[in-house]
Amino acid sequence: MIVILAIVLMVLVDQAVKYWALTDLSAQGTIPLLDGVFHLTYVENRGAAFGILQDQRWLFLLMTPVILAVLAYLLHKNYIRTRIGRLSLYLIAAGAVGNLIDRAWHGFVVDLFDFRLIHFPVFNVADIYVVVGVLLFFYYYLIQHDKAVQGHD
């Protein structure tokens, strides 16, 4: 139960930030926090990470529940046995739900974090959850998985 509450809280944080971007930041376009380095910039992303698969909304709307079901199955069957492994899936799930809400509700994902110094694609809180979750999952799989399966958790 605490896990579901944590995921809901993460999604609420993501949605609150995006709501602010949609209602306030969109009128300004961009707010430089460190001019030329880091801005808050309103972007409507109609694709996936780095702008790939533009205008494939229905693909994402169909794929995301499948991904969430796989994550739930892995957790339910206790295939992911370490805290870091489970945390990675919780973060991925929260990010997936946050961006799914945007796609279903608006038809696009609201992005706003803009690292201009390195010309990085604009992203959002849900994207941070997914990226950190994937990195933690790689760590889990490469370092912890075999030990956890052998019972050395």
C-alpha positions in Angstrom: 0.0 0.0 0.0 2.8 2.4 0.8 4.3 1.8 -2.6 1.1 2.8 -4.4 0.9 5.9 -2.2 4.5 6.7 -3.1 3.9 6.3 -6.8 0.7 8.4 -6.6 2.7 11.1 -4.8 5.4 11.1 -7.5 2.7 11.3 -10.2 1.1 14.2 -8.3 4.4 16.1 -8.1 4.9 15.6 -11.9 1.4 16.7 -12.7 1.6 19.8 -10.4 4.8 20.9 -12.1 3.3 20.3 -15.6 0.1 22.1 -14.5 2.2 25.2 -13.6 4.0 24.9 -16.9 0.7 24.7 -18.8 -1.1 27.5 -17.0 1.8 30.0 -16.3 5.0 29.1 -18.2 3.2 28.6 -21.5 2.3 32.3 -21.6 5.9 33.3 -21.0 7.5 30.7 -23.2 10.8 30.5 -21.3 12.2 31.7 -18.1 16.0 31.8 -17.9 17.3 30.7 -14.5 20.9 30.7 -15.7 20.8 32.6 -19.0 22.1 30.4 -21.8 22.6 27.5 -19.5 19.3 26.4 -17.8 15.9 27.7 -18.7 12.3 26.7 -17.9 10.8 26.4 -21.4 7.3 25.4 -22.2 7.3 22.6 -24.9 4.5 20.4 -26.1 6.2 17.0 -26.9 4.1 14.9 -29.3 6.7 12.2 -29.4 8.9 10.1 -27.1 12.3 10.7 -25.7 14.4 13.1 -27.7 11.4 13.8 -30.0 11.4 10.4 -31.7 8.1 8.9 -32.9 6.4 12.2 -33.3 2.6 12.2 -33.5 2.4 8.5 -32.4 0.0 9.2 -29.5 -2.1 6.1 -29.9 1.1 3.9 -29.9 2.1 5.4 -26.6 -1.5 5.2 -25.2 -1.5 1.5 -26.0 2.1 0.6 -25.1 2.2 2.3 -21.7 -0.5 0.1 -20.0 1.3 -3.0 -21.4 4.6 -1.7 -19.9 2.8 -1.0 -16.6 1.3 -4.5 -16.6 4.8 -6.0 -17.1 6.2 -4.0 -14.2 3.3 -5.0 -12.0 3.8 -8.7 -13.0 7.5 -8.6 -12.2 6.9 -7.0 -8.8 3.9 -9.3 -8.0 5.9 -12.5 -8.9 8.9 -11.2 -6.8 11.3 -11.4 -9.8 12.9 -8.2 -8.7 14.3 -9.0 -5.2 16.3 -6.0 -4.0 15.2 -2.6 -2.8 17.1 -0.8 -5.6 15.5 -3.2 -8.2 12.0 -2.5 -6.9 12.6 1.2 -6.6 13.7 1.3 -10.2 10.4 -0.2 -11.3 8.4 2.2 -9.1 10.2 5.2 -10.6 9.6 3.9 -14.2 5.9 3.3 -13.4 5.5 6.8 -11.9 7.1 8.4 -14.9 5.1 6.3 -17.3 1.8 7.2 -15.6 2.7 10.9 -15.5 3.4 11.0 -19.2 0.4 8.8 -20.0 -1.9 11.3 -18.2 -0.5 14.1 -20.4 -1.0 12.1 -23.6 -4.5 11.0 -22.7 -5.6 14.4 -21.4 -3.8 16.9 -23.6 -2.6 14.9 -26.6 1.0 15.7 -25.8 3.5 15.6 -23.0 4.3 18.9 -21.2 8.1 19.4 -21.0 9.9 22.3 -19.3 13.5 21.7 -18.1 15.8 23.1 -20.8 19.6 22.6 -20.5 20.7 24.9 -23.2 24.4 24.7 -22.5 24.6 21.2 -23.8 21.6 21.4 -26.2 19.8 18.7 -24.3 16.2 17.9 -25.2 13.6 19.6 -23.0 12.2 17.2 -20.4 9.9 16.9 -17.4 9.7 15.4 -13.9 8.2 12.1 -15.2 11.2 11.8 -17.6 13.5 12.2 -14.6 11.7 9.3 -12.9 12.0 7.1 -15.9 15.7 7.9 -16.6 16.7 7.4 -12.9 14.6 4.3 -12.8 16.2 2.8 -15.9 19.7 3.6 -14.6 18.9 2.0 -11.2 17.5 -1.0 -13.0 20.7 -1.4 -15.0 22.6 -1.2 -11.8 20.3 -3.8 -10.2 20.5 -6.1 -13.2 24.3 -5.9 -13.7 25.3 -5.9 -10.0 22.6 -7.3 -7.8 20.4 -9.6 -9.8 22.5 -12.7 -9.9 23.3 -12.4 -6.2 19.6 -11.8 -5.4 18.5 -14.9 -7.4 21.1 -17.0 -5.6 19.7 -15.8 -2.3 22.5 -13.4 -1.3 20.3 -10.4 -1.0 
